[in-house]
Amino acid sequence: AARLLRKRGAPVPDNPPPAERLLLVRDWLGRGYGYPTVQGAQALRLAHEKEHLELEPVYTAKAVAALLDLHAGGRLPDGPALYLHTN
């Protein structure tokens, strides 16, 4: 991913950020692993309507719901956020 981003002009550092800069959140897990959520369903519809992005209803939809919520709450750091959709 880093090589591709650099090839496309992104200023990706050679060294990954230290582990203490990573934040693990589970706020969008809902009932648990493998179960869809209302927020995920809303994110799925929005991604399809706005970007023609097809998400599956659990994992990728929950991830996009989290990004949208983090952005709306001002909890994302300055600069771009990367969503890697591997499908």
Secondary structure, 3 states (H helix, E strand, C coil): CHHHHHHCCCCCCCCCCCHHHCCCCCCCCCCCCCCCCHHHHHHHHHHHHHHCCCCCCCHHHHHHHHHHHHHHCCCCCCCCCCCCCCC
